[in-house]
């Protein structure tokens, strides 16, 4: 397991709050809306140097990455999109399979004239990051996947049977009617049940994301992210014919996916480094930003 706190990060780590709140991106970052095939992506860009792209998951938007983006921007170009149908990106009718969304990310990077990058994902963003690395291996320098399964990659059949993952098949008009006007209640389920300590996903965070997800059409798109998982399973099984060759960091929260993240990735990639964040649940950037940033920094600095 990697060291969790390199000396270079000590001062930054001390500045992070013990309980997460919505942190602003540095003033040096700018935002732009980038058209891709079938969608318009809202993107934050800052820093200078080798590129890193950060992909959020469900219950968050690209806003979740502000502390990591601030750190990486010291020596990297940092690109932080909202996935299609989430945050401030557009909500198209389709294209929520992760192979198509990998194409969205390629379109964003191409518009920014970025040929290759490190790709980091959490939750749904992990699934998109894996699809990107599989579809564009020559453009992926390193891959970081955080606390989520990858559809179709063993032991997928065991993971997907967990009663905690009933939301993978939740959706459709009647389910949307049940959630309409109750988006905060639905989201609280994820923030409470998947956290190591729910109090670390504080009220400011919950209000911020609940407001974004409650806008017209956005819960429909969020459900579509999960309803596409059956197609993602088919696509990822096909991609396993060619194992990933780039270095991969698999990060799990001790009270969530833990070492299972690395178990999954070792079935699809040749060079996998495992990190388990002690005491954390699923919401790694909210629950344990210091340790998570340190693990990513160590991996990016390593020669593996």
Secondary structure as UniProt FT lines:
FT   HELIX           7..9
FT   HELIX           10..15
FT   TURN            27..28
FT   STRAND          30..36
FT   TURN            37..38
FT   STRAND          39..47
FT   STRAND          50..55
FT   TURN            58..59
FT   HELIX           62..65
FT   HELIX           66..72
FT   TURN            73..75
FT   STRAND          76..81
FT   TURN            84..85
FT   TURN            87..88
FT   HELIX           98..111
FT   TURN            112..113
FT   STRAND          117..122
FT   HELIX           124..135
FT   HELIX           137..139
FT   STRAND          140..146
FT   TURN            151..152
FT   HELIX           156..159
FT   TURN            160..161
FT   HELIX           163..169
FT   HELIX           173..179
FT   TURN            180..181
FT   HELIX           183..193
FT   HELIX           198..200
FT   HELIX           203..213
FT   TURN            216..217
FT   HELIX           218..227
FT   HELIX           229..239
FT   TURN            240..241
FT   STRAND          247..253
FT   TURN            254..259
FT   HELIX           260..266
FT   TURN            267..268
FT   STRAND          272..277
FT   TURN            278..279
FT   HELIX           284..287
FT   HELIX           289..301
//
